[in-house]
Protein backbone atom coordinates (compact mmCIF):
# COMPACT_ATOMS: atom_id res chain seq x y z
CA UNK A 1 0.00 0.00 0.00
CA UNK A 2 2.85 2.37 0.82
CA UNK A 3 4.59 1.71 -2.47
CA UNK A 4 1.41 2.48 -4.44
CA UNK A 5 0.91 5.73 -2.55
CA UNK A 6 4.47 6.90 -3.20
CA UNK A 7 4.34 6.35 -7.00
CA UNK A 8 2.35 9.47 -7.92
CA UNK A 9 4.55 11.55 -5.62
CA UNK A 10 7.61 10.44 -7.55
CA UNK A 11 5.92 11.30 -10.85
CA UNK A 12 4.87 14.71 -9.65
CA UNK A 13 8.33 15.51 -8.36
CA UNK A 14 9.95 15.04 -11.81
CA UNK A 15 9.27 16.70 -15.17
CA UNK A 16 8.53 14.46 -18.18
CA UNK A 17 10.14 15.21 -21.56
CA UNK A 18 8.26 15.33 -24.85
CA UNK A 19 7.89 11.91 -26.49
CA UNK A 20 7.47 11.40 -30.25
CA UNK A 21 4.03 10.09 -31.22
CA UNK A 22 5.57 8.26 -34.19
CA UNK A 23 8.92 6.61 -34.82
CA UNK A 24 11.45 9.36 -35.71
CA UNK A 25 12.78 7.05 -38.43
CA UNK A 26 9.54 7.65 -40.33
CA UNK A 27 9.95 11.42 -40.37
CA UNK A 28 12.30 11.19 -43.35
CA UNK A 29 12.00 8.89 -46.34
CA UNK A 30 14.51 7.83 -49.03
CA UNK A 31 12.28 9.55 -51.58
CA UNK A 32 13.02 12.83 -49.78
CA UNK A 33 16.63 12.73 -50.95
CA UNK A 34 17.07 15.76 -53.25
CA UNK A 35 17.87 14.71 -56.80
CA UNK A 36 20.43 17.51 -57.02
CA UNK A 37 22.24 16.10 -53.97
CA UNK A 38 22.22 12.58 -55.43
CA UNK A 39 23.65 13.88 -58.70
CA UNK A 40 26.39 15.85 -56.92
CA UNK A 41 27.03 12.95 -54.49
CA UNK A 42 26.27 14.93 -51.31
CA UNK A 43 25.97 13.01 -48.04
CA UNK A 44 26.28 13.93 -44.38
CA UNK A 45 25.16 13.49 -40.78
CA UNK A 46 23.66 16.22 -38.64
CA UNK A 47 21.94 16.73 -35.32
CA UNK A 48 18.96 19.01 -34.87
CA UNK A 49 17.34 20.44 -31.75
CA UNK A 50 13.56 20.81 -31.90
CA UNK A 51 11.68 23.20 -29.70
CA UNK A 52 8.36 21.54 -28.82
CA UNK A 53 5.44 23.63 -27.53
CA UNK A 54 2.83 22.79 -24.91
CA UNK A 55 0.63 21.13 -27.53
CA UNK A 56 3.36 18.76 -28.67
CA UNK A 57 3.99 20.62 -31.94
CA UNK A 58 7.51 21.57 -33.11
CA UNK A 59 7.85 25.34 -32.93
CA UNK A 60 11.46 25.74 -34.05
CA UNK A 61 14.33 23.68 -35.43
CA UNK A 62 18.03 24.43 -35.07
CA UNK A 63 20.97 22.52 -36.52
CA UNK A 64 23.42 22.00 -33.66
CA UNK A 65 25.77 19.69 -35.60
CA UNK A 66 25.92 20.42 -39.32
CA UNK A 67 26.25 17.94 -42.16
CA UNK A 68 28.43 20.52 -43.96
CA UNK A 69 25.79 20.51 -46.73
CA UNK A 70 23.45 23.51 -46.23
CA UNK A 71 20.76 22.07 -48.53
CA UNK A 72 20.54 18.86 -46.48
CA UNK A 73 20.55 20.80 -43.19
CA UNK A 74 17.71 23.06 -44.34
CA UNK A 75 15.67 20.19 -45.79
CA UNK A 76 16.01 18.15 -42.59
CA UNK A 77 14.56 20.90 -40.44
CA UNK A 78 11.80 21.66 -42.93
CA UNK A 79 10.63 18.05 -43.13
CA UNK A 80 10.86 17.33 -39.41
CA UNK A 81 8.97 20.52 -38.57
CA UNK A 82 6.23 19.38 -40.95
CA UNK A 83 6.00 15.72 -39.91
CA UNK A 84 7.03 15.35 -36.27
CA UNK A 85 4.39 15.27 -33.53
CA UNK A 86 4.88 14.73 -29.81
CA UNK A 87 3.13 13.97 -26.60
CA UNK A 88 3.91 17.24 -24.84
CA UNK A 89 6.34 17.46 -21.95
CA UNK A 90 4.99 17.86 -18.42
CA UNK A 91 6.36 20.02 -15.65
CA UNK A 92 6.75 18.78 -12.10
CA UNK A 93 3.09 19.54 -11.46
CA UNK A 94 1.93 17.49 -14.44
CA UNK A 95 1.08 20.50 -16.62
CA UNK A 96 2.01 20.63 -20.33
CA UNK A 97 5.15 22.66 -20.95
CA UNK A 98 7.70 23.43 -23.62
CA UNK A 99 10.77 21.26 -24.11
CA UNK A 100 13.67 20.49 -26.43
CA UNK A 101 14.11 17.26 -28.37
CA UNK A 102 17.32 16.37 -30.19
CA UNK A 103 17.54 14.04 -33.19
CA UNK A 104 20.48 12.80 -35.26
CA UNK A 105 19.90 12.35 -39.00
CA UNK A 106 22.21 10.69 -41.52
CA UNK A 107 21.78 11.32 -45.22
CA UNK A 108 23.45 8.49 -47.13
CA UNK A 109 22.83 7.94 -50.83
CA UNK A 110 21.71 4.41 -51.73
CA UNK A 111 24.48 3.46 -54.11
CA UNK A 112 22.07 1.73 -56.48
CA UNK A 113 20.66 5.17 -57.28
CA UNK A 114 23.92 6.40 -58.79
CA UNK A 115 23.15 4.94 -62.18
CA UNK A 116 22.65 8.04 -64.26
CA UNK A 117 25.81 9.53 -65.70
CA UNK A 118 26.68 12.23 -68.16
CA UNK A 119 27.64 15.83 -68.69
CA UNK A 120 26.29 19.04 -70.15
CA UNK A 121 28.36 21.87 -71.60
CA UNK A 122 26.50 25.17 -72.14
CA UNK A 123 27.81 28.26 -73.91
CA UNK A 124 26.37 31.76 -74.12
CA UNK A 125 25.83 32.95 -77.70
CA UNK A 126 25.91 36.66 -78.55
CA UNK A 127 23.87 38.31 -81.29
CA UNK A 128 26.69 37.74 -83.79
CA UNK A 129 26.74 33.99 -83.11
CA UNK A 130 29.95 33.96 -81.06
CA UNK A 131 30.24 31.57 -78.11
CA UNK A 132 31.55 32.39 -74.64
CA UNK A 133 31.20 31.59 -70.95
CA UNK A 134 31.14 27.79 -70.83
CA UNK A 135 29.23 26.21 -67.94
CA UNK A 136 30.03 22.56 -67.18
CA UNK A 137 27.62 20.31 -65.27
CA UNK A 138 28.43 16.67 -64.53
CA UNK A 139 25.89 14.04 -63.54
CA UNK A 140 26.64 10.93 -61.52
CA UNK A 141 30.40 11.12 -61.48
CA UNK A 142 33.19 13.58 -62.18
CA UNK A 143 35.21 13.54 -65.40
CA UNK A 144 38.51 15.38 -65.00
CA UNK A 145 39.20 15.06 -68.74
CA UNK A 146 36.05 16.93 -69.74
CA UNK A 147 36.93 20.24 -71.41
CA UNK A 148 34.91 23.12 -72.81
CA UNK A 149 35.63 23.48 -76.55
CA UNK A 150 33.61 26.30 -78.15
CA UNK A 151 34.98 25.57 -81.61
CA UNK A 152 33.68 22.00 -81.48
CA UNK A 153 30.22 23.11 -80.32
CA UNK A 154 30.19 25.82 -82.96
CA UNK A 155 30.88 23.31 -85.75
CA UNK A 156 28.32 20.77 -84.50
CA UNK A 157 25.62 23.44 -84.15
CA UNK A 158 26.22 24.80 -87.65
CA UNK A 159 25.95 21.30 -89.07
CA UNK A 160 22.99 19.94 -87.11
CA UNK A 161 20.75 22.70 -85.75
CA UNK A 162 18.14 24.25 -88.06
CA UNK A 163 18.69 27.93 -87.24
CA UNK A 164 21.66 30.32 -87.51
CA UNK A 165 23.83 30.53 -84.38
CA UNK A 166 22.87 34.16 -83.81
CA UNK A 167 19.23 33.09 -83.26
CA UNK A 168 20.18 31.20 -80.10
CA UNK A 169 20.98 32.69 -76.73
CA UNK A 170 22.77 29.54 -75.59
CA UNK A 171 24.02 26.23 -76.98
CA UNK A 172 24.42 23.00 -75.02
CA UNK A 173 26.10 19.68 -75.73
CA UNK A 174 24.66 16.86 -73.62
CA UNK A 175 25.85 13.30 -73.13
CA UNK A 176 23.30 11.35 -71.08
CA UNK A 177 23.67 7.72 -70.03
CA UNK A 178 20.44 6.70 -68.30
CA UNK A 179 19.18 3.41 -66.92
CA UNK A 180 15.54 2.39 -66.60
CA UNK A 181 14.07 2.31 -63.09
CA UNK A 182 16.53 5.06 -62.12
CA UNK A 183 15.43 7.47 -59.44
CA UNK A 184 17.15 10.43 -61.08
CA UNK A 185 17.13 11.77 -64.60
CA UNK A 186 19.13 14.41 -66.40
CA UNK A 187 17.03 17.56 -66.93
CA UNK A 188 16.35 18.88 -70.41
CA UNK A 189 14.88 22.23 -71.44
CA UNK A 190 11.54 21.96 -73.22
CA UNK A 191 11.54 25.14 -75.30
CA UNK A 192 14.72 24.66 -77.29
CA UNK A 193 15.73 23.21 -80.65
CA UNK A 194 17.45 19.86 -80.36
CA UNK A 195 19.32 17.48 -82.63
CA UNK A 196 20.38 13.99 -81.62
CA UNK A 197 23.91 13.28 -82.82
CA UNK A 198 24.04 9.68 -81.65
CA UNK A 199 21.92 7.30 -79.60
CA UNK A 200 22.41 3.71 -78.51
CA UNK A 201 20.56 1.17 -76.38
CA UNK A 202 22.40 -1.28 -74.17
CA UNK A 203 21.77 -3.97 -71.56
CA UNK A 204 23.21 -4.08 -68.04
CA UNK A 205 23.50 -7.32 -66.08
CA UNK A 206 22.51 -7.57 -62.39
CA UNK A 207 26.22 -7.24 -61.58
CA UNK A 208 26.39 -3.88 -63.39
CA UNK A 209 28.23 -5.18 -66.48
CA UNK A 210 27.31 -3.97 -69.99
CA UNK A 211 26.36 -7.07 -71.97
CA UNK A 212 25.18 -5.71 -75.34
CA UNK A 213 24.85 -2.46 -77.31
CA UNK A 214 22.92 -1.46 -80.42
CA UNK A 215 23.24 1.93 -82.16
CA UNK A 216 19.94 3.59 -83.03
CA UNK A 217 21.23 6.90 -84.43
CA UNK A 218 24.79 7.60 -85.61
CA UNK A 219 24.98 10.83 -87.57
CA UNK A 220 28.19 11.78 -89.31
CA UNK A 221 30.38 14.04 -87.19
CA UNK A 222 33.89 15.19 -88.06
CA UNK A 223 34.01 12.87 -91.05
CA UNK A 224 32.72 9.65 -89.46
CA UNK A 225 29.55 8.25 -87.89
CA UNK A 226 29.22 9.03 -84.18
CA UNK A 227 28.60 5.46 -83.01
CA UNK A 228 28.30 5.44 -79.22
CA UNK A 229 28.54 1.63 -79.14
CA UNK A 230 32.14 2.00 -80.25
CA UNK A 231 33.08 5.42 -78.84
CA UNK A 232 31.46 5.38 -75.37
CA UNK A 233 29.94 2.01 -74.50
CA UNK A 234 32.32 -0.86 -73.91
CA UNK A 235 30.72 -4.31 -73.82
CA UNK A 236 32.01 -6.29 -70.85
CA UNK A 237 32.89 -3.24 -68.77
CA UNK A 238 31.41 -2.68 -65.31
CA UNK A 239 30.01 0.84 -65.49
CA UNK A 240 27.23 0.54 -62.91
CA UNK A 241 26.65 -0.66 -59.38
CA UNK A 242 25.20 -4.11 -58.73
CA UNK A 243 21.42 -4.05 -58.70
CA UNK A 244 20.24 -4.78 -55.13
CA UNK A 245 17.27 -6.79 -56.40
CA UNK A 246 19.27 -8.87 -58.89
CA UNK A 247 17.57 -7.34 -61.94
CA UNK A 248 18.92 -6.87 -65.42
CA UNK A 249 18.46 -3.32 -66.67
CA UNK A 250 18.07 -1.63 -70.02
CA UNK A 251 19.75 1.67 -70.67
CA UNK A 252 20.16 4.36 -73.26
CA UNK A 253 23.01 6.74 -74.01
CA UNK A 254 22.39 9.88 -76.04
CA UNK A 255 24.66 12.60 -77.41
CA UNK A 256 22.70 15.65 -78.44
CA UNK A 257 23.08 19.34 -79.10
CA UNK A 258 20.43 21.92 -78.29
CA UNK A 259 19.96 25.63 -78.74
CA UNK A 260 17.82 27.91 -76.60
CA UNK A 261 16.08 30.41 -78.88
CA UNK A 262 16.19 34.13 -78.13
N, C-alpha and C positions, 0 to 999 in steps of 0.2 A: 504493500500500500504506500509506503514511504517513497519507494522508487518511482511509482507512477505519479505521485504528487510533485516530485522534484523535476520531472521531464519538461513540463511547460515553463518552469522557471529558467531552466538552462536555455531553452529556445528564446525566451524573451530577453535574456541577458546578452545574446549575440546577434549581430546583424546577419542577414542572409543575402548573398550576392545574386545578381541576375543569372538566370539559367536559360540557355537557348531552348526554344520550343521544338526546334527541329535540329537534326544533325548538322553541325557546321560544314561537314563535307559536302552537303547538298546545296550550299549557298553558291558554289561555283561549279560550272560544268565544262567538260572539254570543248563543247561547242562555243563557249565564251571566248576561247583563245582568239585574239585578233589575227586576221589573216595577214596583216602587214607585219606582225611580230613573228609569225611562222615563216614568212618569206625571208625576213631579215635575220632569222635564227636567234630571236631574243628570248632568254629565259631568266629566271631569278626567283629568289625567296625573299619575302618581306614579312613584317609583323605590323599589324594595325591595332590601334586602341579605339574601341567604340564607346562613346558616351551613350548610356541607355537611360531613358527618362522613366518617370514613375509609372507610365503605362506599358513599359516593356518595349518601347519603340526606340531604335537607334536615332539619336539626335545629332551626332557628329562622328566623324571618322578621321583619325590622324595616323599617318604612317610613322611609326617610331623606329622601325628598322627598314631601310629602303632596299628594293631589289636592284637598284642602280639603273632601272628602266622606268622613266617617268610615266610612260603610257600604261605599263602594267600596274604601277602604284595607283594611278588615278582610277583605272578600271576596277581594281580590287575594291577600293572604297565605294565607288559608285554602285557596284553590284551588291555588296554586302549591306549597304544602307537600304537598298531596295528590297532585299530578300530576307534579311535576318529579323526574327521576332523572338522576344524573350518573355519569360515569367519575371516580372519586375522584382528588383531587390527589396528587401524589407529592412527597416531600421530595428533597433533593439526593442522597440515597442510593437513591432509587427506591422508598421505602416509602410506602404510603398514609398520607395525613395530612389533617387538617381544612383547610378553606379558606373563603373568602367569595366569593360570586358576586352581582353586581349586575344588575338587570334593570329596564328602563323599561317601563311599561304605560300605554297611553292608552285610556280608556273614552270612546267617542264613540257617541252614539245614532244608529243608522241612521234617517235622517229619514223613510223610508217606514213606520216603525213608529209614528210619531206620528199615528195615524189614529183613535184613540178619544178622544172629547171628552165633556165633561159636567160635572155638579156634583151634590153631595149635601149637603143641609141637614138636620141632625139636632138635635132639641130633646129635652131631658129633660122628662118629664111627672110631676108629683107625684100623690099619691093622690086629690087633688081635681080632677084633669084640667087643671091649669094648666101652661103651657109655660114653660121657661126654659133658659138655657145653650146657645145655638145653637153648633153646631160646623159649620164650612164646609169641605168638601173639594172640590177642583177637579181634574178629570182632563184631561190633554192640553194645556190652555192656560188661562191665567189670565183671569178676567172681573172687571174692576175695578168693574163696575156691579152685580154680584151682591150682594144684601142679604138678611139674615135678617129675616123678617117673621112673627113668631109668630101674629099674627091671621089671616094668609092660610092658614097651615098648619092652624090650629085650625078654620077654616071648611071647608077641603077634607076634613079628617079626619072631621068631623061628618057631612058629606054622603056620603062614599064608603066609609069603613071600617065594618065590621059591628058593632064593639063600642064601648061608651062610652069616652071619652078616658081616664077614670080607670083603665081596665083595662090601659093600656099604660104601659110604663116609658120609652119613647122613641118619637118620631115622626120620620120622614124623608121628605123630598121629593127625588126623584131624577130628573134629566134625563140620559139616556144616549144618545149618538149613537155607534153602533158599526158598523164595517165588517167584512164577511166577510174571512177570511184574515188578520185582525189578530193580532198577537202578544200583545196585552194586552187585558184585558177589565175592565169595572168590576164590583167585587165586590158581591154581594147576600147578605143574611142569609137563611138557609133556614127558620128557625123563627119567622117573623113573618107577620102578616096584610098582604096587599098588594092594592091596587086600581090598575089601569091607568087613568089619566085620558085619555091620548091616545097613539096609536101610528101611525107612518107608515113606509112602505118607500120607499126612493129608490135611484136608480142614479147611479153616479159614473163618469165617463169616465176613460180612462188618464191624461189631463192633470189629473185631480183636480176636474173641474167637475161639479156636480150637473145631471143631464140630465132627470130625471123624478121625480115624487113622487106617491104614492097613500096616502091616509089609510085606516087599517084600523080604528081606534077613535078616536072623537071625542066623549067624554062632555061633557055640558053643565057649564060651570064659569063662575060669575059671570055667568049670564044668557045665555051663548052657547056653542056647541060649541068645544071646545079642539082645533082642527084644526092640527096641527103643520106641515102642508104650506103653510099660510098664515102661521102665527105664527113658525116657526123655520126651516124649510127654504125656501131661495130658489133656484128653478130658474135655472140660468145662472151661479150664483156659484161661485167657486173656494174651497172650504172645506178641501180636502185636498191633500196633496203628490202630485206626479206618481208614478204607479206605475212602479217601476224595470223591471218586466218588460212594460210596455205593456198591462196587463190592465184591462178594465172591472171595476168592483166593485159589489156590491149592499150596501146598508146599511139600518139600521133606527134610528129615533129613538123613544125611549119616555119619556113623562112619567108617573111613578107615585108613589104615596104608600104608605108602609108603617108599620106599628106593631109594635114589639116587645112581646109580652105579658109581663106580670109573672110 
